[in-house]
Amino acid sequence: MTLVNAVLQGIFLGAFYAVLACGLSIMFGVMRIINLAHGDVAVLGAYIVFVIVEHTGVSAFVAFAAALPVMVVLGYILQLTVLERSLKAGILTPLLATFGLSIVIQNLLQLTFSPDVHSLGGSAGVVTTSSWQVT
């Protein structure tokens, strides 16, 4: 791995963490909910991208574009069914509800995909031009 590749991967990973942190911050700032399932929902989205790439063979970028509306609908359904109902019950109920949701998502993912590491192929997420390549 070259230095440029390592620096770019670090920048991209930092940007990913920043996007996750912004989502968590907005959720707490607007709704006053500490969502303990936030990371698990992000991992669920990553597994949806993985399934799309593995079954259809499209690039990771296309799979991400396809998984995004699925996750928006899932988030809306979770908002209507879990979060709004738990907000009516008290202050700590949403914390307990998102903790339970986190456990459910983790166990469903382990049951479905096993606890082993899964990765996309070597060419997934590769951006190339005529003179350089960044993976």
N, C-alpha and C positions, 0 to 999 in steps of 0.2 A: 504494500500500500504506500503510495507516495505521500509526501507532505501535503500537497494540494488536495488530494483526495481526502485525507484525514481532516483537513481544515474544513472542506466543504461539507463533509458528513457531520462534523460538529456543529456547523452553522445550521444545517437543515434539522438536526435533532433538537437544537436549542429553539428553533422556530416552532417546531412541533410542540415542545413543552410549553412555549409561550402561548400558543393557541389554546391548548388545554387549560392553562392557568387563567386565561382571559374568560373562557367559558365558565369556569368554576366561580370566578370573581363576579361575573355578570349575574349568574344565578343567585349568588348570595346577596349581592347588592340590590337587585330588583325584587327578588321573591323572599329574601331572608331564609333561604333553605340551604343547609349544609348538605350537599349531595355527596354522600359517601360512595355512590355507585357511578360517579362521573368517569373514573378511569376504566371501570368495567364496561361501560357503554362504549367507550372509545375502542377498547379491545374487541368488543363485539363487532363494531364497524370494520376493524382490521380483518377479522375473520370473514366477514361478508366479502370484502375485497379479495381475500385469499380464495374463497370458494368460487367467485366469479372468474378469477384468472385461471384456476385449475380446471374448471369444467368447460370454459369457453375458449381459453387460449388467447384472450384479448390482452392488451397491455395493462399494466397496473393503473395508468392514468385513466383509461376508459373504464376500468372496473371501479375506480374511485368515483368517477362521475355517475356511474350506475348505482353505487352503494349510498351516495349522498341523499337522494330522495327517500330511499328506504329508511335510513336513519332519522331523517326529519319526521317521517310518518311515525316511526317507533317512538321518538321523543314526544310527539304530540299525544300519542296514545298513553304513554306513561304519565304525562302531565295531567290528562283528563282522569285517568283511572286511579293513579297512586298518589300523586302529589297534591292535587286539589282536595281530595277527600281527606288526606292526612293533615292538611293545613287547618281544616275545620275542627279537628280533634284537639289541637293544642300545640304548644311550642316544640316539645320534644318528639312528638309523633312523626313528623317528617324525617327526623334523624334516624329513628328506628326503622321507618319504612324504607329509606334508601339503603340502610345497612342490610336489611333483609333482601332487598332487590339485588344488592351486590353479591350476597351469598348465592342467590338463585342463579344469577348470570354466570358466576364462576363455576358453579357445579354443572350447569347445562353445557357450558363450553368444554369442561373436562370430560363430561359424558359423551359429547358429540365428537370432539377432536382429539381426545386423550391429552394427558399432561406433557406430551413430548413437544419438542420444538418443531415448528413448521415455518418454512420460508418459501418465498417465491423463487423462481428460477434465476439464473445468473443475469439474464437480460432484462428482468423486470425492473423498471425504473431507470433504465439507462438513457441518458441524454447524449446524443452524439452530434458532432459537426464534422466538417471535412478534416480538421486538423487535431481535434482533441476529443477525449471521451471522459465523462464523469459518471461513476456508478454510485 
